[in-house]
């Protein structure tokens, strides 16, 4: 355990000190996020934070490879190199997009390439953890792996809409999955607690922790697509290494739902990004738009319109991510019949806290939202003769899209 905590600390420190370098580089190359109708920032903010996160990740892997205890993890042909290659290609793609703003199909092609390379170099979903069902052929294995990576990458990318949101959610997911991976590794291989998934999850937690001080509201730097896509690759690599490689039926864990446990944990850890992603795709397709068409209908936009402050909306989503993720991990060590009453109490408490943090129904605009509403009032509310406070969430989203176009 101590070596993994050390990796978290190294990754956090490296990322923290590399972020100012990335910020200066973003100004030099023009990677600046301008104020758009669907955004909540009121001034242009540099991006490319993902570049600092990837360099910190790569350096931490290099340092870890010199630790004797982890030497087996970094042998030639280890899947961890596939994870590093996949994240590197995805980060380069994100950097190009942060600077030049690629069209969606070019970006999707790059994502497929990065996911395929990661699968080619060993990070593959070999088994589906339902009674140890094995994926039939190498081609199917590659295809399923690529699909999983694409969904997770875009899920994290869609969540990156408020200061500190994507980094915090990814960090919480990484910490929860690290706990699950470590417990499973201890029981699957007594005497050897080294695990590719544990290393990846530990580094993921570290770079998120190092980036958050620069990115929490008010942010000095955005991670950009170079960061959100890369985090998606790291999360998917950790999940695939556990979910697709170990049959929990052969371990002493899993008192509840032993055959389905890895799927339950994986879904719980990334539940919020997946829900937001699926809803965004359905919402856009229903309007006849591309699934990648930007809008202001994400979970965080809805929280802001219902009265949360910028930081308050982020903290509410942190809270839900933490509860859902670690509730899933709790299934590893506590029987479901004993855990269920506790989960009911916890979820009721979280709902109560969320409602307490929310303002009255007549949504009050706060921090960045209030500033932009004041600027846009002559263009929207007055010019068009519409009372902004009476619009529904979907109408807000449509008006934001119209303003952007």
C-alpha positions in Angstrom: 0.0 0.0 0.0 2.8 2.4 0.9 4.3 2.3 -2.5 1.0 3.2 -4.1 0.6 6.1 -1.8 4.1 7.2 -2.7 3.1 7.1 -6.4 0.1 9.3 -5.7 2.3 11.8 -3.9 4.9 11.9 -6.7 2.2 12.3 -9.4 0.5 15.0 -7.5 3.7 17.0 -6.9 4.9 16.7 -10.5 1.5 17.8 -11.9 1.2 20.7 -9.5 4.6 22.1 -10.5 4.1 21.4 -14.2 0.7 23.2 -14.5 2.2 26.8 -14.6 4.5 25.6 -17.4 1.5 24.3 -19.4 -0.3 27.6 -18.7 2.5 29.7 -20.1 2.6 27.4 -23.2 -1.1 27.7 -23.7 -0.7 31.5 -23.9 2.1 31.2 -26.4 0.3 28.8 -28.8 -3.1 30.5 -28.4 -4.9 27.6 -26.6 -7.4 29.9 -24.9 -11.0 29.1 -24.1 -13.1 32.1 -25.2 -16.4 32.9 -23.5 -19.2 31.0 -25.3 -22.9 31.0 -24.7 -22.9 27.5 -23.1 -19.8 28.1 -20.9 -19.8 29.5 -17.3 -16.5 31.2 -17.4 -16.7 35.0 -17.8 -13.1 35.7 -19.0 -10.9 33.8 -21.5 -9.0 31.0 -19.7 -6.0 29.1 -21.1 -6.2 25.3 -21.5 -3.7 22.6 -22.1 -3.8 21.4 -18.5 -3.9 17.9 -19.9 -0.4 18.2 -21.2 0.9 18.8 -17.7 -1.2 15.9 -16.4 0.2 13.5 -19.1 3.9 14.5 -18.5 3.4 14.0 -14.8 1.8 10.6 -15.5 4.7 9.6 -17.8 7.4 10.8 -15.3 5.7 8.9 -12.5 5.6 5.7 -14.5 9.3 6.2 -15.2 10.1 6.6 -11.5 7.9 3.7 -10.6 9.7 1.5 -13.1 12.9 1.9 -11.0 11.2 0.7 -7.8 12.2 -2.9 -7.3 8.8 -3.9 -5.8 7.1 -2.8 -9.0 9.6 -4.2 -11.5 7.3 -7.0 -12.6 4.6 -4.4 -13.6 7.0 -2.6 -15.9 8.5 -5.6 -17.7 8.7 -5.5 -21.5 5.2 -6.3 -23.0 3.4 -5.2 -19.8 -0.1 -3.7 -20.5 1.0 -0.6 -18.5 3.0 0.5 -21.6 -0.1 0.2 -23.7 -1.9 2.4 -21.2 0.9 5.0 -21.5 0.9 4.9 -25.3 -2.9 5.2 -25.5 -3.0 8.1 -23.1 -0.1 9.8 -25.0 -1.8 9.6 -28.3 -5.1 10.8 -26.8 -3.3 13.7 -25.1 -1.7 14.7 -28.4 -5.1 14.6 -30.1 -6.5 16.7 -27.3 -3.6 19.3 -27.6 -4.3 19.7 -31.3 -8.0 20.1 -30.6 -7.3 22.6 -27.8 -5.3 24.7 -30.3 -7.1 24.3 -33.6 -10.6 22.9 -32.6 -10.9 19.9 -34.7 -14.2 18.8 -36.3 -16.0 16.0 -34.5 -15.3 13.2 -37.0 -11.6 13.9 -37.1 -11.5 13.9 -33.4 -13.4 10.6 -33.3 -11.0 9.0 -35.7 -8.1 10.1 -33.4 -9.9 8.6 -30.4 -10.4 5.3 -32.2 -6.7 5.2 -33.1 -5.6 5.9 -29.5 -8.0 3.2 -28.1 -6.9 0.7 -30.8 -3.2 1.3 -29.9 -3.8 0.8 -26.2 -5.6 -2.5 -27.0 -2.9 -3.5 -29.5 -0.3 -3.1 -26.8 -2.1 -5.3 -24.2 -4.9 -3.4 -22.5 -7.8 -5.6 -23.7 -11.2 -6.7 -22.3 -10.4 -10.4 -22.5 -13.3 -11.6 -20.3 -16.7 -10.3 -19.5 -17.1 -10.8 -15.7 -20.3 -12.8 -15.9 -19.3 -16.2 -14.8 -15.9 -15.7 -16.5 -17.3 -15.5 -20.0 -14.4 -15.1 -22.5 -14.6 -12.8 -25.5 -14.4 -15.0 -28.6 -11.7 -13.7 -30.9 -8.9 -11.1 -30.9 -10.8 -8.9 -33.3 -13.9 -8.9 -31.1 -11.7 -8.2 -28.1 -10.1 -5.2 -29.8 -13.5 -3.9 -30.9 -15.1 -4.2 -27.5 -12.1 -2.6 -25.9 -12.2 0.3 -28.3 -15.9 0.9 -27.7 -15.4 0.9 -23.9 -12.6 3.4 -24.2 -14.6 5.7 -26.5 -17.6 5.7 -24.2 -15.5 6.5 -21.1 -13.3 9.1 -22.7 -16.3 11.0 -24.0 -18.2 10.6 -20.8 -15.4 12.3 -18.9 -15.1 14.9 -21.7 -18.8 15.8 -21.4 -18.5 16.3 -17.6 -15.7 18.9 -18.1 -18.0 21.9 -17.9 -17.3 23.5 -14.5 -14.1 24.4 -12.8 -12.6 21.4 -11.1 -15.5 19.1 -12.0 -13.9 16.6 -14.4 -10.6 16.4 -12.3 -12.5 15.9 -9.1 -14.9 13.2 -10.5 -12.1 11.4 -12.1 -10.0 11.5 -8.9 -12.9 10.2 -6.9 -13.5 7.4 -9.4 -9.8 6.6 -9.5 -9.6 6.4 -5.7 -12.6 4.1 -5.5 -11.3 1.8 -8.2 -7.9 1.8 -6.6 -9.5 0.5 -3.4 -11.4 -2.2 -5.2 -8.3 -3.2 -7.3 -6.1 -3.4 -4.3 -8.5 -5.5 -2.3 -9.1 -7.8 -5.2 -5.3 -8.1 -5.9 -4.6 -9.0 -2.3 -7.1 -11.9 -2.5 -6.3 -13.0 -6.0 -2.5 -13.2 -5.5 -1.6 -13.5 -1.8 2.0 -12.4 -1.2 2.2 -10.2 -4.3 0.2 -7.1 -4.2 1.5 -5.5 -7.3 -1.0 -4.7 -10.0 -1.1 -2.8 -13.2 -4.6 -1.5 -12.3 -3.4 -0.3 -8.9 -0.5 1.6 -10.4 -2.7 3.3 -13.0 -5.4 4.2 -10.5 -2.8 5.6 -8.0 -1.2 7.8 -10.7 -4.7 8.9 -11.9 -5.6 10.0 -8.3 -2.2 11.8 -8.0 -2.4 13.8 -11.2 -6.0 14.9 -10.4 -5.0 16.0 -6.9 -2.1 18.0 -8.3 -4.2 19.6 -10.9 -7.2 20.6 -8.8 -5.6 23.5 -6.9 -5.1 25.2 -10.2 -8.5 24.2 -11.6 -11.0 24.6 -8.8 -13.2 27.7 -9.0 -12.0 30.2 -10.0 -9.8 28.2 -12.4 -6.4 29.5 -13.6 -6.1 26.8 -16.3 -8.5 24.3 -17.9 -7.5 20.8 -18.6 -9.0 21.0 -22.1 -9.7 17.9 -24.3 -6.0 17.0 -23.8 -6.9 16.4 -20.1 -10.4 15.0 -20.2 -9.8 12.5 -23.0 -6.6 11.4 -21.3 -8.3 10.9 -18.0 -10.9 8.8 -19.8 -8.2 6.5 -21.1 -6.6 6.1 -17.7 -9.9 5.2 -16.1 -10.8 2.8 -18.9 -7.3 1.2 -18.7 -7.7 0.5 -15.0 -11.2 -0.8 -15.3 -10.3 -3.1 -18.2 -7.3 -4.5 -16.4 -9.5 -5.6 -13.5 -12.9 -6.1 -15.1 -11.6 -7.9 -18.1 -8.8 -9.9 -16.6 -9.9 -11.4 -13.2 -12.8 -13.7 -12.6 -14.1 -12.7 -9.1 -15.6 -16.2 -8.7 -12.0 -17.4 -8.1 -11.3 -15.0 -5.3 -12.4 -14.9 -1.6 -14.2 -11.6 -2.3 -17.6 -10.7 -3.5 -20.0 -11.7 -0.7 -22.7 -9.9 -2.7 -23.2 -10.5 -6.5 -19.9 -12.4 -6.9 -20.2 -13.0 -10.6 -21.4 -9.5 -11.5 -19.3 -7.6 -9.0 -16.7 -6.1 -11.4 -19.4 -4.8 -13.6 -21.3 -3.3 -10.6 -18.1 -1.6 -9.4 -17.1 -0.3 -12.8 -20.5 1.1 -13.4 -20.8 2.6 -9.9 -17.4 4.3 -10.2 -18.2 6.1 -13.5 -22.0 6.3 -13.0 -22.3 10.1 -13.1 -20.2 10.6 -16.3 -22.0 7.8 -18.0 -25.5 9.0 -17.0 -24.6 12.5 -18.3 -23.1 11.1 -21.5 -26.1 8.9 -22.3 -28.6 11.6 -21.6 -26.6 14.1 -23.7 -26.5 11.7 -26.7 -30.2 10.9 -26.4 -31.1 14.6 -26.0 -29.1 15.6 -29.1 -30.3 12.8 -31.3 -33.9 13.6 -30.4 -33.3 17.1 -31.7 -31.7 15.8 -34.9 -28.3 16.9 -33.9 -24.9 15.2 -33.8 -24.2 13.4 -30.5 -21.1 15.7 -30.3 -23.0 18.9 -30.8 -22.3 21.1 -27.7 -25.2 22.3 -25.6 -26.0 23.6 -22.1 -28.1 20.7 -20.9 -25.5 18.7 -18.9 -26.0 17.9 -15.2 -23.8 20.8 -14.1 -25.7 23.3 -16.3 -29.0 22.2 -14.7 -27.6 22.5 -11.2 -26.5 26.1 -11.9 -29.9 27.0 -13.3 -31.6 25.6 -10.2 -29.7 27.9 -8.0 -26.4 26.4 -7.0 -23.3 28.5 -7.1 -20.5 27.4 -9.3 -18.5 25.8 -6.4 -21.8 24.5 -4.9 -22.8 22.6 -8.0 -19.3 21.0 -8.2 -19.4 20.0 -4.6 -22.9 18.4 -5.0 -21.6 16.3 -7.9 -18.5 15.4 -5.9 -20.7 14.2 -3.1 -22.9 12.1 -5.3 -19.8 10.7 -7.1 -18.2 9.7 -3.8 -21.3 8.1 -2.4 -22.1 6.1 -5.6 -18.5 5.0 -6.2 -17.7 3.9 -2.6 -21.1 2.3 -2.2 -20.1 0.0 -5.0 -16.7 -0.7 -3.5 -18.4 -1.5 -0.2 -20.1 -4.5 -1.9 -16.7 -6.1 -1.9 -16.4 -6.5 1.8 -20.0 -6.2 3.1 -22.9 -8.6 2.3 -25.7 -6.8 0.4 -28.3 -7.7 3.0 -26.3 -5.8 5.6 -25.2 -3.0 3.4 -28.7 -2.2 1.9 -30.1 -0.4 5.0 -27.0 1.7 5.4 -27.1 2.7 1.7 -30.7 3.8 2.1 -29.8 6.0 5.0 -26.8 7.4 3.2 -28.7 8.2 0.0 -31.5 9.9 1.9 -28.9 12.0 3.7 -27.2 13.0 0.5 -30.5 14.0 -1.0 -31.2 16.1 2.1 -27.8 17.8 1.9 -28.3 18.5 -1.8 -31.6 20.1 -1.2 -30.2 22.1 1.7 -27.4 23.4 -0.6 -30.0 24.4 -3.2 -31.6 27.9 -3.3 -35.4 28.3 -3.6 -37.2 27.4 -6.8 -36.9 30.9 -8.3 -33.3 30.2 -9.4 -30.9 33.0 -8.4 -28.0 33.5 -10.6 -24.6 33.4 -8.8 -20.9 34.0 -9.6 -20.2 33.4 -13.3 -23.8 32.7 -14.2 -24.9 36.0 -12.8 -22.2 37.9 -14.6 -23.0 36.5 -18.0 -26.8 36.8 -17.5 -26.3 40.5 -16.8 -24.2 40.9 -20.0 -26.6 39.0 -22.2 -29.9 40.4 -20.8 -30.2 43.1 -23.5 -29.7 40.5 -26.2 -32.0 37.8 -24.9 -34.5 38.7 -22.2 -35.1 42.3 -23.3 -34.7 42.1 -27.1 -36.7 38.9 -27.4 -39.2 39.8 -24.7 -38.8 36.6 -22.7 -38.6 36.2 -18.9 -35.5 34.1 -18.4 -36.8 32.9 -15.0 -39.8 31.1 -16.6 -37.8 29.0 -19.0 -37.5 25.2 -18.6 -34.1 23.4 -18.6 -34.5 22.3 -22.2 -35.5 25.8 -23.3 -32.4 27.2 -21.6 -30.3 24.6 -23.5 -31.9 25.5 -26.8 -31.4 29.3 -26.2 -27.8 28.7 -25.3 -27.2 26.7 -28.5 -29.0 29.5 -30.5 -26.8 32.1 -29.0 -23.7 30.1 -29.8 -24.6 29.7 -33.4 
